Amino acid sequence: EKLIVLWRVLNKSSDELSQYYAQILYGALNDFGVEAIIPQPGDHYRPEIHQREDQSMLSNQIVKCERYNWGWKLDEIVLSKAVVCTSCEENTNE
């Protein structure tokens, strides 16, 4: 769990060295069977693997999920849910 938190912190940073370490950590997590839950825009919201960024937006369609908010699972056990945006307002600036 702490490694996932570290991965998120590294991904929030924009410097090259942090991104390099994030890639190494991502590979190590995968080597141990931990997989990222990577929601895509248009995916259906699933409460068992997703958590809404804004609880007041109850749409069932995912608009976005930032890389540092990806979820993680080990086999079928969800270690952390992906934090997703389901608000159409977030998509208006594109």
Summary of the structure (lengths in Angstrom):
residues: 94
radius of gyration: 13.9
end to end distance: 33.8
largest distance: 39.1
contacts: 245
relative contact order: 0.20
helix: 36%
strand: 23%
